[in-house]
Amino acid sequence: MKYKHCAKCGQIKPATEFNKRYSGLQPYCRECNRKYPRERQEQADSHFNLVVLPNGVRAFILKKEYKNA
């Protein structure tokens, strides 16, 4: 059985825990691939406000506490 190191969580897991990629296997395991979008969304929710403009366009506005950080 082949093993691979996950670049995100740092664990060594069986190669079957990684999705295929055109050049081999992806650098992150399947578990980390599932967590990553949720983490990014949570970060975006805490830093930005969603504003819908009159023409229907959605825009993200940086919250005041992060503007001069």
CHARMM-style PDB file with segment names, atoms N, HN, CA, C and O in Angstrom:
ATOM      1  N   MET     1       0.842  -1.179   0.000  1.00  0.00      PROA
ATOM      2  CA  MET     1       0.000   0.000   0.000  1.00  0.00      PROA
ATOM      3  C   MET     1       0.889   1.244   0.000  1.00  0.00      PROA
ATOM      4  O   MET     1       1.891   1.301   0.713  1.00  0.00      PROA
ATOM      5  N   LYS     2       0.514   2.231  -0.800  1.00  0.00      PROA
ATOM      6  HN  LYS     2      -0.300   2.184  -1.379  1.00  0.00      PROA
ATOM      7  CA  LYS     2       1.272   3.470  -0.876  1.00  0.00      PROA
ATOM      8  C   LYS     2       0.708   4.484   0.109  1.00  0.00      PROA
ATOM      9  O   LYS     2      -0.486   4.495   0.406  1.00  0.00      PROA
ATOM     10  N   TYR     3       1.600   5.332   0.606  1.00  0.00      PROA
ATOM     11  HN  TYR     3       2.571   5.323   0.364  1.00  0.00      PROA
ATOM     12  CA  TYR     3       1.217   6.377   1.551  1.00  0.00      PROA
ATOM     13  C   TYR     3       1.668   7.728   1.019  1.00  0.00      PROA
ATOM     14  O   TYR     3       2.579   7.818   0.196  1.00  0.00      PROA
ATOM     15  N   LYS     4       1.014   8.777   1.506  1.00  0.00      PROA
ATOM     16  HN  LYS     4       0.274   8.705   2.175  1.00  0.00      PROA
ATOM     17  CA  LYS     4       1.331  10.132   1.062  1.00  0.00      PROA
ATOM     18  C   LYS     4       1.167  11.089   2.237  1.00  0.00      PROA
ATOM     19  O   LYS     4       0.348  10.865   3.129  1.00  0.00      PROA
ATOM     20  N   HSD     5       1.944  12.140   2.225  1.00  0.00      PROA
ATOM     21  HN  HSD     5       2.610  12.323   1.501  1.00  0.00      PROA
ATOM     22  CA  HSD     5       1.924  13.183   3.245  1.00  0.00      PROA
ATOM     23  C   HSD     5       0.957  14.278   2.805  1.00  0.00      PROA
ATOM     24  O   HSD     5       1.074  14.796   1.694  1.00  0.00      PROA
ATOM     25  N   CYS     6      -0.003  14.636   3.668  1.00  0.00      PROA
ATOM     26  HN  CYS     6      -0.098  14.216   4.570  1.00  0.00      PROA
ATOM     27  CA  CYS     6      -0.945  15.716   3.369  1.00  0.00      PROA
ATOM     28  C   CYS     6      -0.272  17.048   3.683  1.00  0.00      PROA
ATOM     29  O   CYS     6       0.226  17.255   4.790  1.00  0.00      PROA
ATOM     30  N   ALA     7      -0.261  17.946   2.707  1.00  0.00      PROA
ATOM     31  HN  ALA     7      -0.666  17.778   1.808  1.00  0.00      PROA
ATOM     32  CA  ALA     7       0.387  19.244   2.874  1.00  0.00      PROA
ATOM     33  C   ALA     7      -0.398  20.170   3.799  1.00  0.00      PROA
ATOM     34  O   ALA     7       0.163  21.152   4.285  1.00  0.00      PROA
ATOM     35  N   LYS     8      -1.661  19.895   4.057  1.00  0.00      PROA
ATOM     36  HN  LYS     8      -2.117  19.097   3.662  1.00  0.00      PROA
ATOM     37  CA  LYS     8      -2.486  20.760   4.909  1.00  0.00      PROA
ATOM     38  C   LYS     8      -2.425  20.334   6.379  1.00  0.00      PROA
ATOM     39  O   LYS     8      -2.091  21.142   7.245  1.00  0.00      PROA
ATOM     40  N   CYS     9      -2.746  19.064   6.663  1.00  0.00      PROA
ATOM     41  HN  CYS     9      -3.017  18.407   5.959  1.00  0.00      PROA
ATOM     42  CA  CYS     9      -2.805  18.618   8.057  1.00  0.00      PROA
ATOM     43  C   CYS     9      -1.494  17.984   8.532  1.00  0.00      PROA
ATOM     44  O   CYS     9      -1.297  17.806   9.734  1.00  0.00      PROA
ATOM     45  N   GLY    10      -0.609  17.646   7.612  1.00  0.00      PROA
ATOM     46  HN  GLY    10      -0.770  17.790   6.635  1.00  0.00      PROA
ATOM     47  CA  GLY    10       0.698  17.104   7.971  1.00  0.00      PROA
ATOM     48  C   GLY    10       0.712  15.623   8.301  1.00  0.00      PROA
ATOM     49  O   GLY    10       1.760  15.088   8.664  1.00  0.00      PROA
ATOM     50  N   GLN    11      -0.433  14.942   8.182  1.00  0.00      PROA
ATOM     51  HN  GLN    11      -1.283  15.377   7.887  1.00  0.00      PROA
ATOM     52  CA  GLN    11      -0.490  13.521   8.492  1.00  0.00      PROA
ATOM     53  C   GLN    11      -0.084  12.686   7.291  1.00  0.00      PROA
ATOM     54  O   GLN    11      -0.220  13.113   6.144  1.00  0.00      PROA
ATOM     55  N   ILE    12       0.415  11.492   7.570  1.00  0.00      PROA
ATOM     56  HN  ILE    12       0.525  11.145   8.502  1.00  0.00      PROA
ATOM     57  CA  ILE    12       0.727  10.534   6.510  1.00  0.00      PROA
ATOM     58  C   ILE    12      -0.456   9.583   6.424  1.00  0.00      PROA
ATOM     59  O   ILE    12      -0.813   8.928   7.403  1.00  0.00      PROA
ATOM     60  N   LYS    13      -1.063   9.515   5.236  1.00  0.00      PROA
ATOM     61  HN  LYS    13      -0.773  10.047   4.441  1.00  0.00      PROA
ATOM     62  CA  LYS    13      -2.282   8.734   5.038  1.00  0.00      PROA
ATOM     63  C   LYS    13      -2.129   7.836   3.824  1.00  0.00      PROA
ATOM     64  O   LYS    13      -1.260   8.071   2.984  1.00  0.00      PROA
ATOM     65  N   PRO    14      -2.975   6.792   3.720  1.00  0.00      PROA
ATOM     66  CA  PRO    14      -2.949   5.948   2.528  1.00  0.00      PROA
ATOM     67  C   PRO    14      -3.273   6.768   1.280  1.00  0.00      PROA
ATOM     68  O   PRO    14      -4.043   7.726   1.346  1.00  0.00      PROA
ATOM     69  N   ALA    15      -2.695   6.396   0.166  1.00  0.00      PROA
ATOM     70  HN  ALA    15      -2.069   5.618   0.113  1.00  0.00      PROA
ATOM     71  CA  ALA    15      -2.906   7.126  -1.083  1.00  0.00      PROA
ATOM     72  C   ALA    15      -4.374   7.129  -1.490  1.00  0.00      PROA
ATOM     73  O   ALA    15      -4.806   8.007  -2.238  1.00  0.00      PROA
ATOM     74  N   THR    16      -5.142   6.164  -1.009  1.00  0.00      PROA
ATOM     75  HN  THR    16      -4.792   5.452  -0.402  1.00  0.00      PROA
ATOM     76  CA  THR    16      -6.564   6.123  -1.339  1.00  0.00      PROA
ATOM     77  C   THR    16      -7.343   7.256  -0.684  1.00  0.00      PROA
ATOM     78  O   THR    16      -8.498   7.490  -1.043  1.00  0.00      PROA
ATOM     79  N   GLU    17      -6.738   7.970   0.271  1.00  0.00      PROA
ATOM     80  HN  GLU    17      -5.800   7.780   0.562  1.00  0.00      PROA
ATOM     81  CA  GLU    17      -7.374   9.110   0.939  1.00  0.00      PROA
ATOM     82  C   GLU    17      -7.183  10.417   0.166  1.00  0.00      PROA
ATOM     83  O   GLU    17      -7.622  11.473   0.622  1.00  0.00      PROA
ATOM     84  N   PHE    18      -6.533  10.354  -0.997  1.00  0.00      PROA
ATOM     85  HN  PHE    18      -6.177   9.496  -1.367  1.00  0.00      PROA
ATOM     86  CA  PHE    18      -6.262  11.536  -1.816  1.00  0.00      PROA
ATOM     87  C   PHE    18      -6.970  11.410  -3.151  1.00  0.00      PROA
ATOM     88  O   PHE    18      -7.010  10.329  -3.739  1.00  0.00      PROA
ATOM     89  N   ASN    19      -7.527  12.513  -3.629  1.00  0.00      PROA
ATOM     90  HN  ASN    19      -7.494  13.391  -3.151  1.00  0.00      PROA
ATOM     91  CA  ASN    19      -8.164  12.521  -4.945  1.00  0.00      PROA
ATOM     92  C   ASN    19      -7.106  12.565  -6.031  1.00  0.00      PROA
ATOM     93  O   ASN    19      -5.988  13.035  -5.823  1.00  0.00      PROA
ATOM     94  N   LYS    20      -7.490  12.061  -7.195  1.00  0.00      PROA
ATOM     95  HN  LYS    20      -8.398  11.678  -7.364  1.00  0.00      PROA
ATOM     96  CA  LYS    20      -6.568  12.053  -8.326  1.00  0.00      PROA
ATOM     97  C   LYS    20      -6.464  13.436  -8.939  1.00  0.00      PROA
ATOM     98  O   LYS    20      -7.378  14.256  -8.846  1.00  0.00      PROA
ATOM     99  N   ARG    21      -5.330  13.665  -9.564  1.00  0.00      PROA
ATOM    100  HN  ARG    21      -4.588  12.999  -9.639  1.00  0.00      PROA
ATOM    101  CA  ARG    21      -5.032  14.916 -10.237  1.00  0.00      PROA
ATOM    102  C   ARG    21      -4.338  14.552 -11.541  1.00  0.00      PROA
ATOM    103  O   ARG    21      -3.808  13.448 -11.662  1.00  0.00      PROA
ATOM    104  N   TYR    22      -4.327  15.438 -12.503  1.00  0.00      PROA
ATOM    105  HN  TYR    22      -4.757  16.336 -12.405  1.00  0.00      PROA
ATOM    106  CA  TYR    22      -3.748  15.117 -13.797  1.00  0.00      PROA
ATOM    107  C   TYR    22      -2.290  14.676 -13.705  1.00  0.00      PROA
ATOM    108  O   TYR    22      -1.823  13.915 -14.552  1.00  0.00      PROA
ATOM    109  N   SER    23      -1.574  15.140 -12.700  1.00  0.00      PROA
ATOM    110  HN  SER    23      -1.954  15.758 -12.012  1.00  0.00      PROA
ATOM    111  CA  SER    23      -0.157  14.791 -12.562  1.00  0.00      PROA
ATOM    112  C   SER    23       0.094  13.830 -11.397  1.00  0.00      PROA
ATOM    113  O   SER    23       1.226  13.722 -10.927  1.00  0.00      PROA
ATOM    114  N   GLY    24      -0.929  13.140 -10.930  1.00  0.00      PROA
ATOM    115  HN  GLY    24      -1.849  13.228 -11.312  1.00  0.00      PROA
ATOM    116  CA  GLY    24      -0.760  12.212  -9.815  1.00  0.00      PROA
ATOM    117  C   GLY    24      -1.889  12.363  -8.816  1.00  0.00      PROA
ATOM    118  O   GLY    24      -3.059  12.179  -9.153  1.00  0.00      PROA
ATOM    119  N   LEU    25      -1.531  12.702  -7.574  1.00  0.00      PROA
ATOM    120  HN  LEU    25      -0.580  12.851  -7.300  1.00  0.00      PROA
ATOM    121  CA  LEU    25      -2.520  12.891  -6.525  1.00  0.00      PROA
ATOM    122  C   LEU    25      -2.499  14.323  -6.022  1.00  0.00      PROA
ATOM    123  O   LEU    25      -1.474  15.001  -6.098  1.00  0.00      PROA
ATOM    124  N   GLN    26      -3.626  14.779  -5.513  1.00  0.00      PROA
ATOM    125  HN  GLN    26      -4.459  14.228  -5.451  1.00  0.00      PROA
ATOM    126  CA  GLN    26      -3.708  16.131  -4.973  1.00  0.00      PROA
ATOM    127  C   GLN    26      -2.852  16.248  -3.717  1.00  0.00      PROA
ATOM    128  O   GLN    26      -2.622  15.244  -3.044  1.00  0.00      PROA
ATOM    129  N   PRO    27      -2.372  17.451  -3.381  1.00  0.00      PROA
ATOM    130  CA  PRO    27      -1.505  17.608  -2.208  1.00  0.00      PROA
ATOM    131  C   PRO    27      -2.246  17.500  -0.881  1.00  0.00      PROA
ATOM    132  O   PRO    27      -1.632  17.183   0.137  1.00  0.00      PROA
ATOM    133  N   TYR    28      -3.579  17.762  -0.870  1.00  0.00      PROA
ATOM    134  HN  TYR    28      -4.078  18.020  -1.697  1.00  0.00      PROA
ATOM    135  CA  TYR    28      -4.365  17.690   0.361  1.00  0.00      PROA
ATOM    136  C   TYR    28      -5.211  16.425   0.355  1.00  0.00      PROA
ATOM    137  O   TYR    28      -5.686  15.991  -0.695  1.00  0.00      PROA
ATOM    138  N   CYS    29      -5.399  15.832   1.539  1.00  0.00      PROA
ATOM    139  HN  CYS    29      -5.013  16.184   2.392  1.00  0.00      PROA
ATOM    140  CA  CYS    29      -6.246  14.642   1.647  1.00  0.00      PROA
ATOM    141  C   CYS    29      -7.711  15.047   1.453  1.00  0.00      PROA
ATOM    142  O   CYS    29      -8.039  16.234   1.469  1.00  0.00      PROA
ATOM    143  N   ARG    30      -8.573  14.072   1.273  1.00  0.00      PROA
ATOM    144  HN  ARG    30      -8.306  13.108   1.260  1.00  0.00      PROA
ATOM    145  CA  ARG    30      -9.996  14.348   1.038  1.00  0.00      PROA
ATOM    146  C   ARG    30     -10.629  15.076   2.216  1.00  0.00      PROA
ATOM    147  O   ARG    30     -11.458  15.966   2.025  1.00  0.00      PROA
ATOM    148  N   GLU    31     -10.246  14.706   3.421  1.00  0.00      PROA
ATOM    149  HN  GLU    31      -9.573  13.984   3.576  1.00  0.00      PROA
ATOM    150  CA  GLU    31     -10.801  15.352   4.613  1.00  0.00      PROA
ATOM    151  C   GLU    31     -10.460  16.842   4.631  1.00  0.00      PROA
ATOM    152  O   GLU    31     -11.326  17.674   4.902  1.00  0.00      PROA
ATOM    153  N   CYS    32      -9.207  17.180   4.344  1.00  0.00      PROA
ATOM    154  HN  CYS    32      -8.503  16.505   4.124  1.00  0.00      PROA
ATOM    155  CA  CYS    32      -8.790  18.586   4.317  1.00  0.00      PROA
ATOM    156  C   CYS    32      -9.460  19.331   3.161  1.00  0.00      PROA
ATOM    157  O   CYS    32      -9.803  20.506   3.295  1.00  0.00      PROA
ATOM    158  N   ASN    33      -9.645  18.651   2.030  1.00  0.00      PROA
ATOM    159  HN  ASN    33      -9.367  17.697   1.921  1.00  0.00      PROA
ATOM    160  CA  ASN    33     -10.334  19.274   0.900  1.00  0.00      PROA
ATOM    161  C   ASN    33     -11.760  19.648   1.259  1.00  0.00      PROA
ATOM    162  O   ASN    33     -12.275  20.651   0.765  1.00  0.00      PROA
ATOM    163  N   ARG    34     -12.410  18.863   2.110  1.00  0.00      PROA
ATOM    164  HN  ARG    34     -11.991  18.048   2.512  1.00  0.00      PROA
ATOM    165  CA  ARG    34     -13.772  19.173   2.537  1.00  0.00      PROA
ATOM    166  C   ARG    34     -13.785  20.319   3.546  1.00  0.00      PROA
ATOM    167  O   ARG    34     -14.713  21.128   3.542  1.00  0.00      PROA
ATOM    168  N   LYS    35     -12.780  20.401   4.404  1.00  0.00      PROA
ATOM    169  HN  LYS    35     -12.027  19.744   4.408  1.00  0.00      PROA
ATOM    170  CA  LYS    35     -12.728  21.438   5.436  1.00  0.00      PROA
ATOM    171  C   LYS    35     -12.363  22.803   4.875  1.00  0.00      PROA
ATOM    172  O   LYS    35     -12.872  23.817   5.353  1.00  0.00      PROA
ATOM    173  N   TYR    36     -11.501  22.854   3.881  1.00  0.00      PROA
ATOM    174  HN  TYR    36     -11.087  22.030   3.492  1.00  0.00      PROA
ATOM    175  CA  TYR    36     -10.943  24.108   3.389  1.00  0.00      PROA
ATOM    176  C   TYR    36     -12.006  25.118   2.938  1.00  0.00      PROA
ATOM    177  O   TYR    36     -11.941  26.272   3.361  1.00  0.00      PROA
ATOM    178  N   PRO    37     -12.982  24.740   2.099  1.00  0.00      PROA
ATOM    179  CA  PRO    37     -13.984  25.747   1.702  1.00  0.00      PROA
ATOM    180  C   PRO    37     -14.783  26.296   2.876  1.00  0.00      PROA
ATOM    181  O   PRO    37     -15.126  27.478   2.889  1.00  0.00      PROA
ATOM    182  N   ARG    38     -15.086  25.452   3.866  1.00  0.00      PROA
ATOM    183  HN  ARG    38     -14.808  24.492   3.855  1.00  0.00      PROA
ATOM    184  CA  ARG    38     -15.826  25.924   5.042  1.00  0.00      PROA
ATOM    185  C   ARG    38     -14.997  26.922   5.829  1.00  0.00      PROA
ATOM    186  O   ARG    38     -15.522  27.931   6.299  1.00  0.00      PROA
ATOM    187  N   GLU    39     -13.701  26.651   5.976  1.00  0.00      PROA
ATOM    188  HN  GLU    39     -13.275  25.831   5.594  1.00  0.00      PROA
ATOM    189  CA  GLU    39     -12.828  27.576   6.708  1.00  0.00      PROA
ATOM    190  C   GLU    39     -12.745  28.919   5.996  1.00  0.00      PROA
ATOM    191  O   GLU    39     -12.795  29.970   6.635  1.00  0.00      PROA
ATOM    192  N   ARG    40     -12.620  28.884   4.683  1.00  0.00      PROA
ATOM    193  HN  ARG    40     -12.579  28.030   4.164  1.00  0.00      PROA
ATOM    194  CA  ARG    40     -12.537  30.123   3.908  1.00  0.00      PROA
ATOM    195  C   ARG    40     -13.838  30.914   4.011  1.00  0.00      PROA
ATOM    196  O   ARG    40     -13.815  32.141   4.115  1.00  0.00      PROA
ATOM    197  N   GLN    41     -14.982  30.208   3.980  1.00  0.00      PROA
ATOM    198  HN  GLN    41     -15.001  29.212   3.895  1.00  0.00      PROA
ATOM    199  CA  GLN    41     -16.269  30.886   4.078  1.00  0.00      PROA
ATOM    200  C   GLN    41     -16.432  31.528   5.445  1.00  0.00      PROA
ATOM    201  O   GLN    41     -16.912  32.658   5.545  1.00  0.00      PROA
ATOM    202  N   GLU    42     -16.040  30.823   6.497  1.00  0.00      PROA
ATOM    203  HN  GLU    42     -15.650  29.906   6.416  1.00  0.00      PROA
ATOM    204  CA  GLU    42     -16.132  31.381   7.842  1.00  0.00      PROA
ATOM    205  C   GLU    42     -15.250  32.615   7.984  1.00  0.00      PROA
ATOM    206  O   GLU    42     -15.637  33.596   8.619  1.00  0.00      PROA
ATOM    207  N   GLN    43     -14.072  32.561   7.394  1.00  0.00      PROA
ATOM    208  HN  GLN    43     -13.758  31.764   6.878  1.00  0.00      PROA
ATOM    209  CA  GLN    43     -13.168  33.712   7.448  1.00  0.00      PROA
ATOM    210  C   GLN    43     -13.773  34.893   6.696  1.00  0.00      PROA
ATOM    211  O   GLN    43     -13.714  36.029   7.167  1.00  0.00      PROA
ATOM    212  N   ALA    44     -14.348  34.630   5.539  1.00  0.00      PROA
ATOM    213  HN  ALA    44     -14.396  33.707   5.156  1.00  0.00      PROA
ATOM    214  CA  ALA    44     -14.965  35.697   4.752  1.00  0.00      PROA
ATOM    215  C   ALA    44     -16.150  36.296   5.500  1.00  0.00      PROA
ATOM    216  O   ALA    44     -16.344  37.511   5.491  1.00  0.00      PROA
ATOM    217  N   ASP    45     -16.938  35.446   6.143  1.00  0.00      PROA
ATOM    218  HN  ASP    45     -16.780  34.459   6.150  1.00  0.00      PROA
ATOM    219  CA  ASP    45     -18.092  35.939   6.897  1.00  0.00      PROA
ATOM    220  C   ASP    45     -17.672  36.858   8.032  1.00  0.00      PROA
ATOM    221  O   ASP    45     -18.386  37.806   8.358  1.00  0.00      PROA
ATOM    222  N   SER    46     -16.522  36.587   8.635  1.00  0.00      PROA
ATOM    223  HN  SER    46     -15.942  35.816   8.370  1.00  0.00      PROA
ATOM    224  CA  SER    46     -16.093  37.398   9.770  1.00  0.00      PROA
ATOM    225  C   SER    46     -15.407  38.704   9.342  1.00  0.00      PROA
ATOM    226  O   SER    46     -15.297  39.629  10.147  1.00  0.00      PROA
ATOM    227  N   HSD    47     -14.948  38.791   8.096  1.00  0.00      PROA
ATOM    228  HN  HSD    47     -15.037  38.040   7.442  1.00  0.00      PROA
ATOM    229  CA  HSD    47     -14.220  39.972   7.643  1.00  0.00      PROA
ATOM    230  C   HSD    47     -15.039  40.881   6.714  1.00  0.00      PROA
ATOM    231  O   HSD    47     -14.726  42.064   6.581  1.00  0.00      PROA
ATOM    232  N   PHE    48     -16.072  40.345   6.079  1.00  0.00      PROA
ATOM    233  HN  PHE    48     -16.326  39.384   6.187  1.00  0.00      PROA
ATOM    234  CA  PHE    48     -16.787  41.105   5.059  1.00  0.00      PROA
ATOM    235  C   PHE    48     -18.283  41.123   5.319  1.00  0.00      PROA
ATOM    236  O   PHE    48     -18.832  40.197   5.916  1.00  0.00      PROA
ATOM    237  N   ASN    49     -18.934  42.180   4.868  1.00  0.00      PROA
ATOM    238  HN  ASN    49     -18.488  42.932   4.383  1.00  0.00      PROA
ATOM    239  CA  ASN    49     -20.392  42.271   4.854  1.00  0.00      PROA
ATOM    240  C   ASN    49     -20.853  42.138   3.414  1.00  0.00      PROA
ATOM    241  O   ASN    49     -20.281  42.752   2.513  1.00  0.00      PROA
ATOM    242  N   LEU    50     -21.888  41.333   3.197  1.00  0.00      PROA
ATOM    243  HN  LEU    50     -22.353  40.833   3.928  1.00  0.00      PROA
ATOM    244  CA  LEU    50     -22.456  41.190   1.863  1.00  0.00      PROA
ATOM    245  C   LEU    50     -23.463  42.300   1.638  1.00  0.00      PROA
ATOM    246  O   LEU    50     -24.366  42.492   2.453  1.00  0.00      PROA
ATOM    247  N   VAL    51     -23.321  43.034   0.540  1.00  0.00      PROA
ATOM    248  HN  VAL    51     -22.588  42.877  -0.122  1.00  0.00      PROA
ATOM    249  CA  VAL    51     -24.216  44.131   0.197  1.00  0.00      PROA
ATOM    250  C   VAL    51     -24.779  43.855  -1.191  1.00  0.00      PROA
ATOM    251  O   VAL    51     -24.029  43.553  -2.119  1.00  0.00      PROA
ATOM    252  N   VAL    52     -26.093  43.957  -1.333  1.00  0.00      PROA
ATOM    253  HN  VAL    52     -26.702  44.203  -0.578  1.00  0.00      PROA
ATOM    254  CA  VAL    52     -26.722  43.813  -2.644  1.00  0.00      PROA
ATOM    255  C   VAL    52     -27.034  45.218  -3.153  1.00  0.00      PROA
ATOM    256  O   VAL    52     -27.824  45.948  -2.555  1.00  0.00      PROA
ATOM    257  N   LEU    53     -26.407  45.580  -4.255  1.00  0.00      PROA
ATOM    258  HN  LEU    53     -25.765  44.987  -4.741  1.00  0.00      PROA
ATOM    259  CA  LEU    53     -26.576  46.913  -4.835  1.00  0.00      PROA
ATOM    260  C   LEU    53     -27.916  47.009  -5.547  1.00  0.00      PROA
ATOM    261  O   LEU    53     -28.521  45.979  -5.844  1.00  0.00      PROA
ATOM    262  N   PRO    54     -28.406  48.231  -5.833  1.00  0.00      PROA
ATOM    263  CA  PRO    54     -29.718  48.406  -6.468  1.00  0.00      PROA
ATOM    264  C   PRO    54     -29.877  47.670  -7.801  1.00  0.00      PROA
ATOM    265  O   PRO    54     -30.983  47.255  -8.148  1.00  0.00      PROA
ATOM    266  N   ASN    55     -28.798  47.509  -8.536  1.00  0.00      PROA
ATOM    267  HN  ASN    55     -27.900  47.846  -8.254  1.00  0.00      PROA
ATOM    268  CA  ASN    55     -28.888  46.809  -9.823  1.00  0.00      PROA
ATOM    269  C   ASN    55     -28.807  45.288  -9.670  1.00  0.00      PROA
ATOM    270  O   ASN    55     -28.742  44.567 -10.665  1.00  0.00      PROA
ATOM    271  N   GLY    56     -28.812  44.801  -8.423  1.00  0.00      PROA
ATOM    272  HN  GLY    56     -28.865  45.387  -7.614  1.00  0.00      PROA
ATOM    273  CA  GLY    56     -28.808  43.361  -8.165  1.00  0.00      PROA
ATOM    274  C   GLY    56     -27.425  42.748  -8.024  1.00  0.00      PROA
ATOM    275  O   GLY    56     -27.307  41.552  -7.758  1.00  0.00      PROA
ATOM    276  N   VAL    57     -26.399  43.526  -8.193  1.00  0.00      PROA
ATOM    277  HN  VAL    57     -26.495  44.498  -8.409  1.00  0.00      PROA
ATOM    278  CA  VAL    57     -25.028  43.028  -8.070  1.00  0.00      PROA
ATOM    279  C   VAL    57     -24.685  42.841  -6.598  1.00  0.00      PROA
ATOM    280  O   VAL    57     -24.944  43.718  -5.773  1.00  0.00      PROA
ATOM    281  N   ARG    58     -24.105  41.702  -6.280  1.00  0.00      PROA
ATOM    282  HN  ARG    58     -23.894  40.990  -6.950  1.00  0.00      PROA
ATOM    283  CA  ARG    58     -23.685  41.426  -4.901  1.00  0.00      PROA
ATOM    284  C   ARG    58     -22.235  41.873  -4.726  1.00  0.00      PROA
ATOM    285  O   ARG    58     -21.390  41.588  -5.575  1.00  0.00      PROA
ATOM    286  N   ALA    59     -21.950  42.562  -3.643  1.00  0.00      PROA
ATOM    287  HN  ALA    59     -22.636  42.793  -2.953  1.00  0.00      PROA
ATOM    288  CA  ALA    59     -20.598  43.059  -3.367  1.00  0.00      PROA
ATOM    289  C   ALA    59     -20.248  42.779  -1.913  1.00  0.00      PROA
ATOM    290  O   ALA    59     -21.116  42.771  -1.040  1.00  0.00      PROA
ATOM    291  N   PHE    60     -18.973  42.553  -1.671  1.00  0.00      PROA
ATOM    292  HN  PHE    60     -18.268  42.561  -2.381  1.00  0.00      PROA
ATOM    293  CA  PHE    60     -18.490  42.348  -0.315  1.00  0.00      PROA
ATOM    294  C   PHE    60     -17.734  43.592   0.124  1.00  0.00      PROA
ATOM    295  O   PHE    60     -16.829  44.059  -0.568  1.00  0.00      PROA
ATOM    296  N   ILE    61     -18.112  44.125   1.281  1.00  0.00      PROA
ATOM    297  HN  ILE    61     -18.846  43.746   1.844  1.00  0.00      PROA
ATOM    298  CA  ILE    61     -17.494  45.319   1.834  1.00  0.00      PROA
ATOM    299  C   ILE    61     -16.704  44.909   3.078  1.00  0.00      PROA
ATOM    300  O   ILE    61     -17.233  44.235   3.962  1.00  0.00      PROA
ATOM    301  N   LEU    62     -15.456  45.315   3.138  1.00  0.00      PROA
ATOM    302  HN  LEU    62     -15.026  45.862   2.419  1.00  0.00      PROA
ATOM    303  CA  LEU    62     -14.606  44.990   4.276  1.00  0.00      PROA
ATOM    304  C   LEU    62     -15.143  45.670   5.533  1.00  0.00      PROA
ATOM    305  O   LEU    62     -15.453  46.861   5.513  1.00  0.00      PROA
ATOM    306  N   LYS    63     -15.252  44.917   6.620  1.00  0.00      PROA
ATOM    307  HN  LYS    63     -15.000  43.949   6.636  1.00  0.00      PROA
ATOM    308  CA  LYS    63     -15.752  45.474   7.878  1.00  0.00      PROA
ATOM    309  C   LYS    63     -14.785  46.511   8.420  1.00  0.00      PROA
ATOM    310  O   LYS    63     -13.584  46.433   8.159  1.00  0.00      PROA
ATOM    311  N   LYS    64     -15.291  47.483   9.172  1.00  0.00      PROA
ATOM    312  HN  LYS    64     -16.267  47.546   9.384  1.00  0.00      PROA
ATOM    313  CA  LYS    64     -14.494  48.604   9.664  1.00  0.00      PROA
ATOM    314  C   LYS    64     -13.276  48.167  10.469  1.00  0.00      PROA
ATOM    315  O   LYS    64     -12.207  48.762  10.333  1.00  0.00      PROA
ATOM    316  N   GLU    65     -13.415  47.141  11.302  1.00  0.00      PROA
ATOM    317  HN  GLU    65     -14.284  46.658  11.413  1.00  0.00      PROA
ATOM    318  CA  GLU    65     -12.303  46.759  12.168  1.00  0.00      PROA
ATOM    319  C   GLU    65     -11.121  46.148  11.413  1.00  0.00      PROA
ATOM    320  O   GLU    65     -10.046  45.975  11.986  1.00  0.00      PROA
ATOM    321  N   TYR    66     -11.312  45.818  10.128  1.00  0.00      PROA
ATOM    322  HN  TYR    66     -12.186  45.959   9.662  1.00  0.00      PROA
ATOM    323  CA  TYR    66     -10.227  45.246   9.332  1.00  0.00      PROA
ATOM    324  C   TYR    66      -9.650  46.205   8.300  1.00  0.00      PROA
ATOM    325  O   TYR    66      -8.682  45.861   7.622  1.00  0.00      PROA
ATOM    326  N   LYS    67     -10.219  47.398   8.163  1.00  0.00      PROA
ATOM    327  HN  LYS    67     -11.005  47.677   8.714  1.00  0.00      PROA
ATOM    328  CA  LYS    67      -9.784  48.318   7.127  1.00  0.00      PROA
ATOM    329  C   LYS    67      -8.362  48.830   7.340  1.00  0.00      PROA
ATOM    330  O   LYS    67      -7.606  48.923   6.373  1.00  0.00      PROA
ATOM    331  N   ASN    68      -7.974  49.161   8.549  1.00  0.00      PROA
ATOM    332  HN  ASN    68      -8.587  49.086   9.335  1.00  0.00      PROA
ATOM    333  CA  ASN    68      -6.652  49.733   8.797  1.00  0.00      PROA
ATOM    334  C   ASN    68      -5.722  48.751   9.512  1.00  0.00      PROA
ATOM    335  O   ASN    68      -4.780  49.159  10.191  1.00  0.00      PROA
ATOM    336  N   ALA    69      -5.989  47.478   9.356  1.00  0.00      PROA
ATOM    337  HN  ALA    69      -6.754  47.146   8.804  1.00  0.00      PROA
ATOM    338  CA  ALA    69      -5.160  46.470  10.033  1.00  0.00      PROA
ATOM    339  C   ALA    69      -3.869  46.217   9.306  1.00  0.00      PROA
ATOM    340  OT1 ALA    69      -3.063  45.397   9.746  1.00  0.00      PROA
TER     341      ALA     69
END
